Amino acid sequence: MSKDKSIIQAIPFPPITDADNIDIKDIVAIQLRNAGTANVVLWMGAYTLEPKDTVSINVTEEGWATLDLSAPVLPVQFDTTPGPVKKLEYFVLRRHENNNNC
């Protein structure tokens, strides 16, 4: 049995405060937290995070193989009906090669 020589690293990003796309290519997982008062609208309205909501999404290699993504991005928009503050905090987990002989 071969030993996996990769590690998973958490990579934080600055908060998103206006409509944007998050690069989700080759991620293992992503955690998103609505830290504002506006609703966060993901995937063009398919999912909504209300203020203070948090969601984690994990992706397996098999899952990536079945996704049909022309551009591996997560579209983020804001609905300011409940409040004016737009702030989405997030980090991703990515797999990296471990070059240490631990």
C-alpha positions as CSV (number, residue, x, y, z in Angstrom):
1,M,0.0,0.0,0.0
2,S,1.5,3.3,-1.0
3,K,1.8,6.1,1.5
4,D,0.0,9.4,0.5
5,K,2.6,12.1,0.4
6,S,0.2,15.0,0.2
7,I,-1.1,17.4,2.9
8,I,-4.2,19.5,3.1
9,Q,-3.6,23.2,3.7
10,A,-6.2,25.8,4.8
11,I,-5.9,28.9,2.7
12,P,-7.8,32.0,4.0
13,F,-8.9,34.8,1.7
14,P,-9.9,38.4,2.3
15,P,-13.7,38.8,2.7
16,I,-15.8,39.4,-0.4
17,T,-17.8,42.6,-0.2
18,D,-19.3,42.8,-3.7
19,A,-20.4,40.4,-6.5
20,D,-17.4,38.1,-7.4
21,N,-16.4,34.6,-8.3
22,I,-14.5,32.3,-6.0
23,D,-11.9,30.0,-7.8
24,I,-12.8,26.4,-6.7
25,K,-10.5,24.6,-9.0
26,D,-8.8,21.6,-7.2
27,I,-10.2,22.4,-3.8
28,V,-10.8,19.7,-1.2
29,A,-13.3,21.8,0.7
30,I,-14.6,25.4,1.2
31,Q,-16.2,27.0,4.2
32,L,-18.3,30.1,3.7
33,R,-19.6,32.4,6.5
34,N,-22.0,35.3,6.0
35,A,-20.6,38.0,8.3
36,G,-22.8,40.8,6.9
37,T,-26.4,41.8,7.1
38,A,-27.2,41.1,3.4
39,N,-28.1,37.6,2.1
40,V,-25.3,35.9,0.2
41,V,-26.6,34.3,-3.0
42,L,-24.5,31.4,-4.4
43,W,-24.6,29.6,-7.7
44,M,-26.9,32.2,-9.3
45,G,-29.6,31.7,-6.7
46,A,-29.4,28.0,-6.1
47,Y,-28.3,28.5,-2.5
48,T,-28.6,31.4,-0.1
49,L,-26.7,32.2,3.1
50,E,-28.7,34.4,5.5
51,P,-26.8,36.7,7.9
52,K,-24.6,34.6,10.4
53,D,-25.1,31.4,8.3
54,T,-22.1,29.2,7.7
55,V,-21.8,26.3,5.2
56,S,-19.0,23.9,4.5
57,I,-18.7,22.0,1.2
58,N,-16.5,19.0,0.8
59,V,-15.5,17.6,-2.6
60,T,-14.1,14.2,-3.3
61,E,-12.0,13.3,-6.3
62,E,-14.9,11.2,-7.6
63,G,-17.2,14.2,-7.1
64,W,-14.9,16.5,-9.2
65,A,-14.9,13.9,-11.9
66,T,-18.7,14.0,-12.2
67,L,-19.0,17.8,-12.1
68,D,-19.5,19.5,-15.5
69,L,-17.8,22.9,-14.8
70,S,-16.9,24.9,-17.9
71,A,-15.2,27.4,-15.4
72,P,-14.6,26.0,-11.9
73,V,-15.8,29.1,-10.0
74,L,-18.4,29.7,-7.4
75,P,-20.5,32.8,-8.3
76,V,-21.2,35.1,-5.3
77,Q,-23.9,37.8,-5.3
78,F,-25.6,39.7,-2.6
79,D,-29.3,40.5,-1.8
80,T,-29.4,43.6,0.3
81,T,-33.1,43.4,1.1
82,P,-32.5,42.3,4.8
83,G,-29.6,44.7,5.3
84,P,-26.9,46.8,3.5
85,V,-23.6,45.1,4.8
86,K,-22.1,42.8,2.2
87,K,-19.4,40.6,3.7
88,L,-18.7,36.9,2.9
89,E,-15.7,35.3,4.8
90,Y,-14.3,32.1,3.4
91,F,-11.3,29.8,3.2
92,V,-10.5,26.8,1.1
93,L,-8.7,23.5,1.7
94,R,-6.3,22.4,-1.0
95,R,-4.1,19.3,-1.2
96,H,-0.3,20.0,-1.6
97,E,2.6,17.6,-2.0
98,N,4.4,16.9,1.2
99,N,8.1,17.0,0.5
100,N,9.1,16.2,4.1
101,N,10.2,12.7,5.0
102,C,8.2,12.6,8.2
